[in-house]
């Protein structure tokens, strides 16, 4: 009843590589967003809406 997992070793490596590729793409998109000043506008919008939310 012992399974042979040697055939799945390559599949696991491919899955890790795919996950790392997706993470790299997400980090790249986020870095481009930050460099483009998108984050500044986002936080500025939050700060601008705080007074109306509080009072």
Secondary structure, 3 states (H helix, E strand, C coil): CCCCCHHHHHHHHHHHHHHHHHHHHHHHHHHHHHHCCHHHHHHHHHHHHHHHHHC
